[in-house]
Amino acid sequence: MHKQLVFQFIDLMNTGQIDRFGEVIADDYQQHNPMVEPGLIGIQNGARWFASVFPDARATVDDIISEGDRIVARFSWTGTHRGELFGVPATNRLVRWTGTDWWRVENGKLAEHWDVVDWAGLAQQLSASDA
């Protein structure tokens, strides 16, 4: 049951339906990623910013485990770099990166989030020479 919340959230991300995040995200969503503000509005604003950097971003769930009120998922992402990230202007490169996300579920919604993203691997792709 809880796994379905993540699949629904990723589907909303992949299809740009940010205004529908409230279907799966709690209003008082606790965010432990310092790049994203807490709360439903915070994750929506973060997703809008992310979409401005990678408008065609797509996430694929590679693994997902749920136990009790916790879910962990390993993701693969692809997207074309069309906006500034880490001070690097748009490169128009198709890039790939991975991450692992943890959530806590409360009252049938994703209520708390932690993540580990391969930002170093992504940054390396953005700064790589076209040679």
C-alpha positions as CSV (number, residue, x, y, z in Angstrom):
1,M,0.0,0.0,0.0
2,H,2.7,2.5,1.0
3,K,4.8,1.7,-2.1
4,Q,1.9,2.9,-4.2
5,L,2.3,6.4,-2.8
6,V,5.8,6.6,-4.1
7,F,4.8,5.3,-7.6
8,Q,2.0,7.9,-7.7
9,F,4.3,10.7,-6.6
10,I,6.9,9.7,-9.3
11,D,4.2,9.6,-11.9
12,L,3.1,13.1,-10.9
13,M,6.7,14.3,-11.1
14,N,7.3,12.6,-14.4
15,T,4.1,14.1,-15.9
16,G,4.6,17.6,-14.4
17,Q,1.4,17.4,-12.3
18,I,2.9,19.3,-9.4
19,D,-0.4,20.9,-8.4
20,R,-1.6,17.4,-7.6
21,F,1.2,16.6,-5.1
22,G,-1.3,17.1,-2.2
23,E,-2.9,13.8,-3.2
24,V,0.2,12.0,-1.8
25,I,2.2,14.6,0.2
26,A,1.1,15.8,3.7
27,D,0.6,19.6,4.1
28,D,3.2,19.6,6.9
29,Y,5.7,17.5,4.9
30,Q,9.1,17.4,6.7
31,Q,11.9,17.8,4.2
32,H,15.5,16.9,5.2
33,N,17.0,18.0,1.9
34,P,18.5,21.5,2.5
35,M,17.8,22.4,-1.1
36,V,14.0,22.1,-0.6
37,E,11.8,24.0,1.9
38,P,9.5,22.0,4.2
39,G,5.8,21.6,3.6
40,L,3.7,20.7,0.6
41,I,4.3,24.1,-0.9
42,G,8.0,23.7,-0.4
43,I,8.1,20.4,-2.3
44,Q,5.9,21.9,-5.0
45,N,8.2,24.9,-5.4
46,G,11.3,22.6,-5.4
47,A,9.7,20.5,-8.1
48,R,8.9,23.6,-10.2
49,W,12.6,24.7,-9.9
50,F,13.8,21.2,-10.8
51,A,11.5,21.2,-13.8
52,S,13.0,24.5,-14.9
53,V,16.5,23.0,-14.8
54,F,15.5,19.6,-16.3
55,P,12.2,20.1,-18.1
56,D,12.2,16.5,-19.5
57,A,13.4,14.8,-16.3
58,R,12.2,11.3,-15.8
59,A,12.6,9.1,-12.8
60,T,12.6,5.3,-12.8
61,V,12.1,3.3,-9.6
62,D,14.9,0.7,-9.7
63,D,14.2,-0.8,-6.2
64,I,11.6,-0.1,-3.6
65,I,11.1,-1.5,-0.1
66,S,8.3,-0.8,2.4
67,E,8.2,-1.8,6.0
68,G,5.9,-0.4,8.6
69,D,5.6,3.4,8.0
70,R,8.9,3.6,6.1
71,I,9.6,3.4,2.4
72,V,13.0,3.4,0.7
73,A,13.5,3.6,-3.1
74,R,16.5,3.7,-5.4
75,F,16.0,5.8,-8.5
76,S,17.6,6.4,-11.8
77,W,17.0,9.9,-13.4
78,T,17.6,11.3,-16.9
79,G,17.1,14.8,-18.0
80,T,18.3,17.5,-20.4
81,H,20.2,20.3,-18.5
82,R,18.3,23.4,-19.6
83,G,18.8,25.7,-16.6
84,E,21.5,26.8,-14.2
85,L,22.6,24.2,-11.6
86,F,25.6,24.5,-9.3
87,G,26.5,27.7,-11.0
88,V,26.8,25.9,-14.4
89,P,24.6,27.5,-17.1
90,A,22.4,25.2,-19.3
91,T,24.6,22.8,-21.3
92,N,21.7,21.2,-23.1
93,R,23.3,17.8,-22.3
94,L,21.3,14.7,-21.6
95,V,22.5,13.6,-18.2
96,R,21.9,10.6,-15.9
97,W,22.1,10.4,-12.1
98,T,20.9,8.2,-9.3
99,G,19.6,8.7,-5.8
100,T,18.0,6.9,-2.9
101,D,15.0,8.4,-1.0
102,W,13.4,7.5,2.3
103,W,9.9,8.5,3.4
104,R,7.8,8.2,6.5
105,V,4.1,7.7,5.9
106,E,1.5,9.2,8.2
107,N,-2.3,9.2,7.7
108,G,-2.0,7.7,4.2
109,K,0.4,10.4,2.9
110,L,4.1,10.9,2.5
111,A,4.9,12.9,5.6
112,E,8.7,13.0,5.9
113,H,11.6,12.7,3.4
114,W,15.4,12.1,3.4
115,D,17.5,11.6,0.3
116,V,21.0,10.9,-0.9
117,V,21.7,12.0,-4.5
118,D,24.8,11.5,-6.6
119,W,25.3,15.2,-7.1
120,A,29.1,14.7,-7.7
121,G,28.4,12.4,-10.7
122,L,25.8,14.8,-12.0
123,A,28.1,17.8,-11.6
124,Q,30.9,15.9,-13.4
125,Q,28.6,15.4,-16.4
126,L,27.7,19.1,-16.5
127,S,31.3,20.2,-16.4
128,A,32.6,17.6,-18.8
129,S,34.4,18.8,-22.0
130,D,32.5,18.2,-25.2
131,A,35.8,17.0,-26.8
